[in-house]
Amino acid sequence: MHKIAEDVFGWTYNFLKSCDVGEMFASYLSLVINILLMGTIAYIIYVVFRFILVTVMAIVAKKTKTKFDDLLISNKTAKYIAHLIPLLFIYKAVPIILQHFIYWRPIFGKVVGIYIVLLVLWITRSVFNALRDYLKQIPRYSDKPIDSYIQVIMIVLWSFGITYIVMSLFSVNFNTLLGTFGAISAIILLIFRDTLLGFVASIQVSVNDMVRIGDWITMDKFGADGDVIEINLATVKVRNFDNTTTTIPTYSLISDSFRNWRGMLGSDGRRIKRFILIKAESIRFLKEEELQELKKIQLVSDYIDLRQNDINKYNKSHNIDKSLLINGRNMTNFGLFRKYITQYLYHYPGLNRDMIMLCRQLQPTPQGIPLEIYTFSKDKRFENYEYIMSDIFDHIFASVPYFDLALYEMVTDIHPST
């Protein structure tokens, strides 16, 4: 190639000098002509080799089963590699072009060195981007923060690249440059604070398996409630259920609290935990005739018979005076209502009977006695879950009057306008 370069660029100076235009003028004019000629030839070489590489890679991609080579094409790896051939041509041609300008050769060497570093970084970045897209198509890697790892690697490579460029431009040795970086380390840490925090957070999130791509998370501080779609070095993107996107700093995942619903989605049911308030004054003992009427409710009919027999035996054996209901053992409308709700939950088809199924009384409040439903729905999809929960509580609200109970409702005085 050196011989070819001499033949292509060596004639201009001799030709102009033979035209008797002066040695200095011939030198500068031949330099301009050779630069234009070199640029034109280099561009033609680039176009030709880019076409060859892209065509060959496309043919290979069609014949192979793997998708990695297709991703290399989509990330323009072949186009970046095509720059190497014209770069080699320029490297061989410039010393011939600058044979009368020796003092410019060091500058040329630095420029070529910088271009090589940048080109290698571009090629490396395109390969890593193709690798990222390829790994995201593999199920066992699709939920991993691959973007964070690649960004860390590229930051390290860019750091080495920039270090080489600085050393090349200013002829600084590595020890001097390292000492300079040490002196300005505080400023560097201040500038790259978010990046360093994001790097540490990305490692902790990955090692501790705190968040994966596809997880449903809730973070009230940032208004995030939806699926994680991307985990980067500095940010985590969440697509909310209203199709808006929330960006969360990665470091916030380890510094602030958030809720990850992955455990629920991977379990056998989604929890229903809600309570109603019963007026304390509506809770009372049940009379015999009231129990006979409540036996018509099929879900508690057998329970009333069994429970009433046990209570009667106890009261008779202990000679309890039943002229007052408070004496001895008795059934209450609230207790029977709890049993009814428990039976109703057990027979409801949308709940998982193998998980906790509970109707319990909570600590009394000034507003009434909380009656909490604690159970799990089989269907974990949001819309179906909400339907099941609403259906259960519709029935509970409608059942309260049958047990002569009352729900708490806050009464507000509304004054008519005058």
C-alpha positions as CSV (number, residue, x, y, z in Angstrom):
1,M,0.0,0.0,0.0
2,H,2.9,2.3,0.7
3,K,4.1,1.9,-2.9
4,I,0.6,2.7,-4.3
5,A,0.4,5.7,-2.1
6,E,3.7,7.0,-3.4
7,D,2.5,6.6,-7.0
8,V,-0.8,8.3,-6.3
9,F,0.5,11.3,-4.4
10,G,4.2,11.6,-5.4
11,W,3.6,13.1,-8.8
12,T,1.9,16.3,-7.9
13,Y,4.9,18.0,-6.4
14,N,7.2,17.0,-9.2
15,F,4.7,18.0,-11.8
16,L,4.1,21.5,-10.3
17,K,7.9,22.0,-9.9
18,S,8.4,21.1,-13.5
19,C,5.9,23.8,-14.4
20,D,8.4,26.3,-12.9
21,V,5.9,27.7,-10.4
22,G,8.4,28.0,-7.5
23,E,9.4,25.4,-4.9
24,M,7.3,26.9,-2.0
25,F,4.2,27.4,-4.1
26,A,4.6,23.9,-5.6
27,S,4.8,22.4,-2.1
28,Y,1.7,24.1,-0.7
29,L,-0.4,23.6,-3.9
30,S,0.6,19.9,-4.0
31,L,-0.4,19.6,-0.4
32,V,-3.9,21.0,-1.0
33,I,-4.3,18.8,-4.1
34,N,-3.1,15.7,-2.3
35,I,-5.4,16.4,0.7
36,L,-8.4,16.7,-1.5
37,L,-7.4,13.6,-3.5
38,M,-6.8,11.6,-0.3
39,G,-10.1,12.7,1.1
40,T,-11.9,11.6,-2.1
41,I,-10.2,8.3,-2.3
42,A,-10.7,7.6,1.4
43,Y,-14.4,8.3,1.1
44,I,-14.7,6.0,-1.9
45,I,-12.9,3.2,-0.1
46,Y,-15.2,3.7,2.9
47,V,-18.3,3.6,0.8
48,V,-17.1,0.4,-1.1
49,F,-16.1,-1.4,2.1
50,R,-19.2,-0.4,4.0
51,F,-21.3,-1.8,1.2
52,I,-19.3,-5.0,1.2
53,L,-19.3,-5.5,4.9
54,V,-23.1,-4.7,5.3
55,T,-24.0,-7.0,2.4
56,V,-21.8,-9.9,3.7
57,M,-23.1,-9.5,7.2
58,A,-26.7,-9.3,6.0
59,I,-26.2,-12.6,4.0
60,V,-24.6,-14.3,7.0
61,A,-27.4,-13.0,9.3
62,K,-30.1,-14.6,7.0
63,K,-28.3,-18.0,7.0
64,T,-27.7,-18.2,10.8
65,K,-30.3,-19.0,13.4
66,T,-29.0,-16.6,16.0
67,K,-30.4,-13.1,16.2
68,F,-27.1,-11.6,17.5
69,D,-25.8,-10.9,14.0
70,D,-29.1,-9.2,13.1
71,L,-28.6,-6.9,16.1
72,L,-25.1,-6.1,15.0
73,I,-26.5,-4.9,11.7
74,S,-29.2,-2.8,13.4
75,N,-26.6,-1.2,15.7
76,K,-24.4,-0.2,12.7
77,T,-21.4,-2.3,13.8
78,A,-20.4,-3.0,10.1
79,K,-20.5,0.7,9.3
80,Y,-18.1,1.6,12.1
81,I,-15.7,-1.2,11.2
82,A,-15.7,0.0,7.6
83,H,-13.9,3.1,8.8
84,L,-10.8,1.0,9.5
85,I,-9.7,0.5,5.9
86,P,-9.8,4.2,4.8
87,L,-8.0,4.9,8.1
88,L,-5.2,2.6,7.1
89,F,-5.0,4.2,3.7
90,I,-4.8,7.7,5.3
91,Y,-2.2,6.5,7.8
92,K,0.0,5.4,4.8
93,A,-0.7,8.4,2.6
94,V,-0.2,11.3,5.0
95,P,3.6,10.8,5.5
96,I,4.0,11.0,1.7
97,I,1.7,14.0,1.5
98,L,3.7,15.7,4.3
99,Q,7.2,14.8,3.0
100,H,8.0,18.6,2.7
101,F,6.2,19.4,6.0
102,I,8.0,17.3,8.6
103,Y,7.0,19.4,11.6
104,W,3.3,18.5,10.9
105,R,3.8,14.8,11.2
106,P,3.6,14.6,15.0
107,I,0.3,16.4,14.9
108,F,-0.9,13.9,12.3
109,G,0.1,11.0,14.5
110,K,-1.8,12.4,17.4
111,V,-4.9,13.0,15.3
112,V,-4.8,9.5,13.9
113,G,-4.3,8.0,17.4
114,I,-7.3,9.9,18.8
115,Y,-9.4,8.8,15.8
116,I,-8.4,5.2,16.4
117,V,-9.4,5.4,20.1
118,L,-12.8,7.0,19.3
119,L,-13.4,4.4,16.5
120,V,-12.6,1.5,18.8
121,L,-15.0,3.0,21.4
122,W,-17.8,3.4,18.8
123,I,-17.3,-0.2,17.6
124,T,-17.2,-1.5,21.2
125,R,-20.4,0.5,22.1
126,S,-22.3,-0.9,19.1
127,V,-21.2,-4.5,20.0
128,F,-22.3,-4.0,23.6
129,N,-25.6,-2.5,22.4
130,A,-26.2,-5.5,20.2
131,L,-25.3,-7.8,23.2
132,R,-27.8,-5.9,25.4
133,D,-30.6,-6.3,22.9
134,Y,-29.8,-10.0,22.4
135,L,-29.7,-10.7,26.2
136,K,-33.1,-8.9,26.7
137,Q,-34.6,-11.5,24.3
138,I,-33.5,-14.4,26.6
139,P,-36.1,-15.0,29.3
140,R,-33.6,-15.6,32.2
141,Y,-31.9,-12.2,31.4
142,S,-34.9,-10.1,30.3
143,D,-35.6,-8.9,33.9
144,K,-31.9,-8.1,34.7
145,P,-30.5,-4.5,34.7
146,I,-28.3,-5.2,31.7
147,D,-28.3,-1.5,30.7
148,S,-26.6,-0.6,34.0
149,Y,-23.8,-3.1,33.5
150,I,-23.1,-2.0,30.0
151,Q,-23.1,1.7,31.0
152,V,-20.6,0.9,33.8
153,I,-18.3,-0.9,31.3
154,M,-18.6,1.9,28.8
155,I,-17.8,4.5,31.4
156,V,-14.6,2.7,32.3
157,L,-13.6,2.4,28.6
158,W,-14.4,6.0,28.0
159,S,-12.3,7.0,31.0
160,F,-9.3,5.1,29.6
161,G,-10.0,6.5,26.2
162,I,-10.1,10.1,27.4
163,T,-7.0,9.5,29.5
164,Y,-5.1,8.3,26.4
165,I,-6.4,11.3,24.4
166,V,-5.2,13.8,27.1
167,M,-1.8,12.1,27.3
168,S,-1.5,12.1,23.5
169,L,-2.5,15.7,23.0
170,F,-0.4,17.3,25.8
171,S,2.4,14.7,25.9
172,V,1.7,14.0,29.6
173,N,3.0,10.8,31.2
174,F,0.6,8.6,33.1
175,N,2.0,9.4,36.6
176,T,1.6,13.1,36.1
177,L,-1.9,12.7,34.8
178,L,-2.8,10.4,37.7
179,G,-1.5,13.0,40.2
180,T,-3.6,15.7,38.5
181,F,-6.7,13.5,38.8
182,G,-5.9,12.9,42.4
183,A,-5.7,16.7,43.1
184,I,-9.0,17.4,41.4
185,S,-10.7,14.2,42.8
186,A,-13.1,16.2,44.9
187,I,-14.4,18.1,41.8
188,I,-14.6,14.8,39.9
189,L,-16.7,13.2,42.7
190,L,-19.0,16.2,42.8
191,I,-19.5,16.1,39.0
192,F,-20.1,12.3,38.9
193,R,-21.9,12.1,42.2
194,D,-25.2,10.8,40.7
195,T,-23.3,8.4,38.4
196,L,-21.3,6.9,41.3
197,L,-24.4,6.6,43.5
198,G,-26.3,5.1,40.6
199,F,-23.5,2.6,40.0
200,V,-23.5,1.5,43.7
201,A,-27.3,1.3,43.7
202,S,-27.4,-0.8,40.5
203,I,-25.0,-3.3,42.0
204,Q,-27.0,-3.5,45.3
205,V,-30.3,-3.7,43.4
206,S,-29.0,-6.6,41.2
207,V,-27.2,-8.5,44.0
208,N,-30.1,-8.3,46.4
209,D,-32.7,-8.9,43.6
210,M,-34.7,-5.9,44.8
211,V,-36.2,-4.9,41.5
212,R,-36.4,-6.6,38.1
213,I,-37.6,-5.3,34.8
214,G,-41.3,-6.1,34.6
215,D,-41.9,-5.8,38.4
216,W,-44.9,-3.9,39.6
217,I,-43.6,-1.3,42.1
218,T,-45.3,1.5,44.0
219,M,-43.3,4.5,45.2
220,D,-45.5,7.3,46.5
221,K,-42.7,9.8,46.9
222,F,-42.2,9.9,43.1
223,G,-45.9,9.1,42.2
224,A,-44.8,5.8,40.6
225,D,-47.3,3.0,40.5
226,G,-46.7,0.6,37.6
227,D,-44.3,-1.7,35.8
228,V,-40.5,-1.2,35.6
229,I,-39.6,-1.0,32.0
230,E,-35.9,0.1,32.2
231,I,-33.1,0.1,34.8
232,N,-30.2,2.3,33.9
233,L,-27.1,3.5,35.8
234,A,-28.8,6.7,36.9
235,T,-32.6,6.2,36.5
236,V,-35.3,3.6,36.7
237,K,-38.3,4.1,34.3
238,V,-41.8,3.1,35.5
239,R,-44.8,2.9,33.2
240,N,-47.8,3.8,35.4
241,F,-51.2,2.2,34.9
242,D,-52.4,5.5,33.3
243,N,-49.7,5.0,30.6
244,T,-47.6,7.9,32.0
245,T,-43.9,7.3,32.7
246,T,-42.2,8.1,35.9
247,T,-38.4,8.4,36.2
248,I,-36.9,7.5,39.6
249,P,-33.2,7.9,40.5
250,T,-31.7,4.5,40.9
251,Y,-30.2,5.4,44.2
252,S,-33.6,6.1,45.6
253,L,-34.4,2.4,45.5
254,I,-32.0,1.7,48.3
255,S,-32.3,5.1,50.2
256,D,-36.1,5.3,50.2
257,S,-38.9,2.8,50.8
258,F,-41.0,1.4,48.0
259,R,-43.4,-1.5,47.5
260,N,-42.6,-4.4,45.1
261,W,-45.6,-6.5,44.2
262,R,-43.6,-9.3,42.7
263,G,-44.2,-11.6,45.6
264,M,-47.9,-11.2,45.3
265,L,-47.8,-11.8,41.5
266,G,-45.7,-14.9,42.0
267,S,-47.9,-16.3,44.8
268,D,-51.2,-18.3,44.6
269,G,-53.4,-15.4,45.4
270,R,-53.7,-11.6,45.8
271,R,-54.6,-10.4,49.3
272,I,-57.9,-8.8,50.1
273,K,-57.6,-6.8,53.4
274,R,-60.5,-4.4,54.1
275,F,-62.8,-3.6,56.9
276,I,-66.2,-2.2,57.6
277,L,-67.3,-0.3,60.7
278,I,-70.2,-1.6,62.8
279,K,-72.0,0.7,65.3
280,A,-71.2,-0.6,68.8
281,E,-74.7,0.2,70.0
282,S,-76.2,-2.2,67.4
283,I,-74.4,-5.2,68.9
284,R,-76.6,-7.3,71.3
285,F,-77.5,-10.7,72.5
286,L,-80.0,-12.8,70.4
287,K,-83.3,-14.1,71.8
288,E,-84.6,-17.6,71.1
289,E,-87.2,-16.5,68.6
290,E,-84.6,-14.4,66.8
291,L,-82.4,-17.4,66.5
292,Q,-85.2,-19.4,65.0
293,E,-85.7,-16.7,62.4
294,L,-82.0,-16.6,61.6
295,K,-82.0,-20.4,61.0
296,K,-83.5,-19.6,57.6
297,I,-80.1,-18.3,56.5
298,Q,-78.7,-21.5,55.1
299,L,-75.0,-20.7,55.6
300,V,-75.4,-20.5,59.4
301,S,-78.4,-22.8,60.0
302,D,-76.3,-25.8,61.1
303,Y,-74.0,-23.6,63.1
304,I,-76.9,-22.1,65.1
305,D,-78.2,-25.6,65.9
306,L,-74.9,-26.9,67.0
307,R,-73.9,-23.8,68.9
308,Q,-77.3,-23.4,70.6
309,N,-77.2,-27.0,71.9
310,D,-73.8,-26.4,73.4
311,I,-75.0,-23.2,75.1
312,N,-78.2,-24.8,76.4
313,K,-76.3,-27.7,77.9
314,Y,-73.9,-25.4,79.6
315,N,-76.6,-23.1,81.0
316,K,-78.7,-26.0,82.3
317,S,-75.7,-27.7,83.9
318,H,-74.8,-24.5,85.7
319,N,-78.3,-23.5,86.7
320,I,-78.1,-20.2,84.8
321,D,-81.0,-17.8,85.3
322,K,-82.0,-16.9,81.7
323,S,-84.6,-14.4,82.7
324,L,-81.8,-11.9,81.8
325,L,-80.0,-12.5,78.5
326,I,-76.7,-11.4,80.0
327,N,-76.5,-14.4,82.3
328,G,-74.6,-17.5,81.2
329,R,-73.5,-18.1,77.7
330,N,-75.3,-16.4,74.7
331,M,-75.0,-15.8,71.0
332,T,-74.7,-12.3,69.7
333,N,-75.8,-10.9,66.4
334,F,-72.2,-9.6,65.7
335,G,-70.6,-13.0,66.5
336,L,-73.2,-14.8,64.3
337,F,-72.6,-12.2,61.5
338,R,-68.9,-13.0,61.6
339,K,-69.6,-16.7,61.3
340,Y,-71.9,-16.0,58.3
341,I,-69.2,-13.9,56.6
342,T,-66.6,-16.7,57.2
343,Q,-68.9,-19.2,55.6
344,Y,-69.7,-16.9,52.7
345,L,-66.0,-16.4,52.0
346,Y,-65.4,-20.2,52.1
347,H,-68.2,-20.8,49.5
348,Y,-67.2,-17.9,47.3
349,P,-65.7,-19.4,44.1
350,G,-63.2,-16.6,43.4
351,L,-61.1,-17.1,46.6
352,N,-58.2,-19.4,47.3
353,R,-59.3,-21.8,50.1
354,D,-55.7,-23.0,50.6
355,M,-54.6,-19.6,51.9
356,I,-55.7,-17.6,54.9
357,M,-59.5,-16.9,55.0
358,L,-60.4,-14.8,58.0
359,C,-63.1,-12.5,59.3
360,R,-61.9,-10.8,62.4
361,Q,-62.7,-8.1,64.9
362,L,-60.2,-5.3,65.3
363,Q,-59.5,-2.8,68.0
364,P,-62.6,-0.7,68.7
365,T,-62.5,2.9,67.4
366,P,-64.6,6.0,68.2
367,Q,-66.4,5.4,64.9
368,G,-67.4,1.8,65.7
369,I,-66.1,-1.8,65.7
370,P,-64.0,-2.6,62.7
371,L,-64.8,-6.0,61.1
372,E,-61.9,-6.9,58.8
373,I,-61.9,-9.4,55.9
374,Y,-58.6,-11.0,55.3
375,T,-58.4,-13.4,52.4
376,F,-56.9,-14.0,49.0
377,S,-58.4,-14.0,45.5
378,K,-57.4,-16.6,43.0
379,D,-57.3,-14.1,40.1
380,K,-54.4,-11.6,40.5
381,R,-55.2,-9.4,37.5
382,F,-56.0,-5.9,38.7
383,E,-59.4,-5.6,37.1
384,N,-60.6,-9.0,38.1
385,Y,-59.3,-8.6,41.6
386,E,-61.1,-5.3,42.1
387,Y,-64.3,-7.0,40.8
388,I,-64.0,-9.9,43.2
389,M,-63.4,-7.6,46.2
390,S,-66.3,-5.3,45.3
391,D,-68.6,-8.2,44.8
392,I,-67.8,-9.6,48.3
393,F,-68.3,-6.3,50.0
394,D,-71.5,-5.6,48.1
395,H,-72.9,-8.8,49.6
396,I,-71.5,-7.9,53.1
397,F,-73.1,-4.4,53.1
398,A,-76.5,-5.9,52.0
399,S,-76.3,-8.6,54.7
400,V,-75.7,-6.3,57.7
401,P,-79.5,-5.5,58.2
402,Y,-80.4,-9.2,58.4
403,F,-78.5,-9.5,61.7
404,D,-80.0,-6.3,63.0
405,L,-76.6,-4.5,62.9
406,A,-75.9,-1.0,61.7
407,L,-73.0,0.4,59.7
408,Y,-71.2,3.5,60.8
409,E,-71.9,6.6,58.7
410,M,-70.5,10.0,59.4
411,V,-73.4,12.5,59.7
412,T,-72.8,16.0,58.5
413,D,-75.1,19.0,59.0
414,I,-76.2,20.5,55.7
415,H,-77.7,23.9,56.2
416,P,-80.1,25.0,53.4
417,S,-79.0,28.1,51.6
418,T,-81.0,31.2,52.4
